[in-house]
Amino acid sequence: MWFDEDQQTKSNNIVTEENSSDEETEKCTCRKGCSTRSCSCFKNGSGCNSSCGCNGTCRNMFNHLEYFFGKDEKYSAHPCFAQWLKKTVKNADALQMIDREKLRQRIIKSENYPEMFKDDDNSKEWKKKNENEKLIDIQSLFRNLMSNQATDLYYSFCQDDVCDSGNDWHCAICRRCMDWRVWHCDKCNKCSWGSSLPCERCGDSNSDSELSDYF
């Protein structure tokens, strides 16, 4: 049974989020341009890199996120965004079927957004902007909340809200966002409550698990 833990332990045990979409963490051996979902990089929500077997023929959609983040610099998807993309579209060609304005609206209308950004949807100012200015703002918002650039805050598709990374994190193995006190047990391969407590299933300790593998 999960129960509340002494809140004072938070400062010592708070989870530090590391993006599981880091492109250097995995290497696929695909020979057909990563055209299927069996690509190991794709499964981990990451783009392929120069050491992968696909080379220049890669069709892994996580290598083609400039539609969301812009072309100036390459970004990886935050684990929660990566999971949402895998559920929403089938391949790189389908990425542009996602309506960026509707996605922006989803974010700014979430419960925590106005409080965390001290901002409301200034519709009048927004309407004054041309399409290029709007796109710049949209991609900036996406980079800040849905990419590996997201640090203090990120948009959780699991909770449909903006979350504080100090209070919540996304477990790529269990495929949902978790409270900071939850940790992933390597032995059970499931999350367990209580960052300073042993696993509620097998008794394994938090220190025995490699937390960064699941963020």
C-alpha positions as CSV (number, residue, x, y, z in Angstrom):
1,M,0.0,0.0,0.0
2,W,1.3,3.5,-0.9
3,F,1.4,6.0,1.9
4,D,2.7,9.5,2.6
5,E,6.3,9.9,3.4
6,D,7.9,12.6,5.6
7,Q,8.0,15.7,3.3
8,Q,11.3,16.7,4.7
9,T,13.0,13.9,2.8
10,K,12.1,15.7,-0.5
11,S,15.1,18.0,-0.5
12,N,17.5,15.1,-0.1
13,N,15.8,12.5,-2.4
14,I,14.2,14.6,-5.1
15,V,14.5,13.0,-8.5
16,T,16.8,14.7,-11.0
17,E,15.2,14.3,-14.4
18,E,17.5,13.2,-17.2
19,N,15.9,12.8,-20.6
20,S,15.6,9.3,-21.9
21,S,15.5,10.8,-25.4
22,D,19.2,11.6,-25.3
23,E,20.3,10.6,-28.8
24,E,23.6,9.2,-27.6
25,T,22.0,6.6,-25.2
26,E,21.0,4.1,-27.8
27,K,22.3,2.7,-31.0
28,C,20.1,0.8,-33.5
29,T,21.2,-1.7,-36.0
30,C,18.4,-1.1,-38.5
31,R,19.3,-1.7,-42.2
32,K,16.0,-0.4,-43.7
33,G,16.1,3.2,-42.6
34,C,14.2,2.7,-39.3
35,S,11.0,2.5,-41.3
36,T,9.3,0.3,-38.6
37,R,8.6,0.7,-34.9
38,S,11.0,-2.1,-34.1
39,C,13.9,0.4,-34.2
40,S,15.5,0.4,-30.7
41,C,16.0,4.2,-30.8
42,F,12.4,4.8,-31.7
43,K,11.2,2.5,-28.9
44,N,13.2,4.6,-26.5
45,G,11.7,7.8,-27.9
46,S,15.1,9.0,-29.2
47,G,16.5,10.0,-32.6
48,C,19.2,8.0,-34.3
49,N,22.8,9.1,-34.4
50,S,25.9,8.7,-36.5
51,S,26.8,5.4,-34.8
52,C,23.5,3.7,-35.8
53,G,23.2,1.3,-38.6
54,C,20.6,3.2,-40.6
55,N,23.0,6.0,-41.7
56,G,21.5,8.6,-44.0
57,T,18.4,6.5,-44.8
58,C,16.8,7.0,-41.4
59,R,13.1,7.6,-41.1
60,N,12.9,7.6,-37.3
61,M,10.4,10.4,-36.6
62,F,12.4,11.5,-33.6
63,N,15.1,12.8,-35.9
64,H,12.5,15.1,-37.5
65,L,11.1,17.3,-34.7
66,E,11.9,20.6,-36.2
67,Y,8.2,21.0,-37.0
68,F,7.8,21.5,-33.3
69,F,11.1,22.9,-32.1
70,G,12.4,24.9,-35.1
71,K,15.3,24.4,-37.4
72,D,18.0,26.5,-35.6
73,E,19.1,23.7,-33.3
74,K,18.3,20.0,-32.9
75,Y,16.3,19.0,-29.9
76,S,15.1,15.7,-28.5
77,A,11.6,15.1,-27.2
78,H,10.9,15.1,-23.5
79,P,10.0,11.5,-22.5
80,C,6.3,12.4,-22.0
81,F,6.1,14.1,-25.3
82,A,7.9,11.2,-27.0
83,Q,5.3,8.7,-25.6
84,W,2.4,10.9,-26.8
85,L,3.9,11.1,-30.3
86,K,4.3,7.4,-30.5
87,K,0.6,7.0,-29.6
88,T,-0.6,9.8,-31.9
89,V,1.3,9.4,-35.2
90,K,2.7,6.4,-37.1
91,N,5.8,8.0,-38.8
92,A,7.7,11.2,-39.6
93,D,5.4,12.1,-42.5
94,A,2.4,12.2,-40.1
95,L,4.1,14.7,-37.7
96,Q,2.8,17.7,-39.7
97,M,-0.7,16.4,-39.4
98,I,-0.6,17.5,-35.8
99,D,-2.2,21.0,-35.5
100,R,0.4,23.1,-33.6
101,E,-2.1,25.8,-32.7
102,K,-4.4,23.3,-31.1
103,L,-1.5,21.9,-29.2
104,R,-0.6,25.4,-28.0
105,Q,-4.1,26.0,-26.9
106,R,-4.1,22.7,-25.0
107,I,-1.1,23.8,-23.1
108,I,-2.1,27.4,-22.3
109,K,-5.5,26.3,-21.2
110,S,-4.2,23.7,-18.8
111,E,-4.9,24.4,-15.1
112,N,-1.3,25.2,-14.0
113,Y,-0.2,27.2,-17.0
114,P,-1.5,30.7,-15.9
115,E,-0.1,30.4,-12.4
116,M,3.3,29.0,-13.5
117,F,3.8,31.4,-16.4
118,K,2.0,34.4,-14.8
119,D,0.4,34.7,-18.1
120,D,-3.1,34.5,-19.6
121,D,-4.0,33.8,-23.2
122,N,-3.6,37.4,-24.4
123,S,-5.9,36.9,-27.4
124,K,-5.8,40.5,-28.6
125,E,-2.0,40.5,-28.7
126,W,-1.9,37.1,-30.3
127,K,-4.2,38.2,-33.1
128,K,-2.0,41.1,-33.9
129,K,0.9,38.9,-34.7
130,N,1.6,37.6,-38.2
131,E,1.9,33.9,-38.9
132,N,5.7,33.9,-38.7
133,E,5.7,35.6,-35.3
134,K,3.1,33.1,-34.1
135,L,5.2,30.2,-35.2
136,I,8.3,31.6,-33.5
137,D,6.3,31.9,-30.2
138,I,4.7,28.4,-30.6
139,Q,8.0,26.7,-31.2
140,S,9.6,28.5,-28.3
141,L,6.8,27.3,-26.0
142,F,7.2,23.8,-27.3
143,R,11.0,23.9,-26.7
144,N,10.5,25.1,-23.2
145,L,7.9,22.5,-22.2
146,M,8.2,19.5,-24.5
147,S,11.9,19.1,-25.4
148,N,15.1,18.0,-23.7
149,Q,15.5,21.8,-23.0
150,A,12.6,21.5,-20.5
151,T,14.2,21.7,-17.0
152,D,12.1,23.3,-14.2
153,L,8.8,22.8,-16.0
154,Y,7.4,20.4,-18.6
155,Y,4.0,19.7,-20.1
156,S,2.6,16.3,-19.0
157,F,0.4,14.7,-21.6
158,C,-0.4,12.1,-18.9
159,Q,-1.9,14.7,-16.6
160,D,-2.8,17.2,-19.3
161,D,-1.1,19.9,-17.4
162,V,2.1,21.8,-16.9
163,C,4.2,20.1,-14.2
164,D,7.1,21.1,-12.0
165,S,10.0,18.8,-12.7
166,G,10.8,18.9,-9.0
167,N,7.5,17.4,-8.1
168,D,6.8,15.1,-11.1
169,W,8.7,13.1,-13.6
170,H,7.9,10.7,-16.5
171,C,8.8,7.1,-16.2
172,A,9.5,5.9,-19.7
173,I,9.2,2.2,-18.6
174,C,5.8,2.5,-16.8
175,R,4.7,5.1,-19.4
176,R,3.2,7.6,-17.1
177,C,4.1,10.7,-15.1
178,M,4.9,10.0,-11.4
179,D,5.2,11.9,-8.1
180,W,8.7,12.7,-7.1
181,R,8.5,10.2,-4.3
182,V,8.0,7.3,-6.7
183,W,11.0,5.5,-8.1
184,H,11.5,2.7,-10.6
185,C,12.7,-0.6,-9.3
186,D,15.1,-2.5,-11.6
187,K,14.3,-5.8,-10.0
188,C,10.5,-5.6,-10.4
189,N,10.6,-3.3,-13.4
190,K,7.8,-1.4,-11.9
191,C,7.6,1.9,-9.9
192,S,7.4,1.9,-6.2
193,W,6.3,4.6,-3.7
194,G,8.7,6.2,-1.3
195,S,12.1,7.5,-2.5
196,S,13.8,6.5,0.8
197,L,11.8,3.3,1.2
198,P,12.5,-0.2,-0.2
199,C,10.5,-1.5,-3.0
200,E,7.0,-2.4,-1.8
201,R,7.1,-5.6,-3.9
202,C,10.6,-7.1,-3.6
203,G,12.3,-5.1,-0.9
204,D,15.0,-3.8,-3.2
205,S,16.4,-0.4,-2.3
206,N,16.2,2.8,-4.3
207,S,20.0,3.1,-4.4
208,D,20.3,-0.2,-6.3
209,S,18.3,1.1,-9.2
210,E,19.7,3.3,-12.0
211,L,17.1,6.1,-12.0
212,S,18.4,8.0,-15.0
213,D,17.5,5.0,-17.2
214,Y,13.8,5.7,-16.9
215,F,13.5,9.5,-17.3
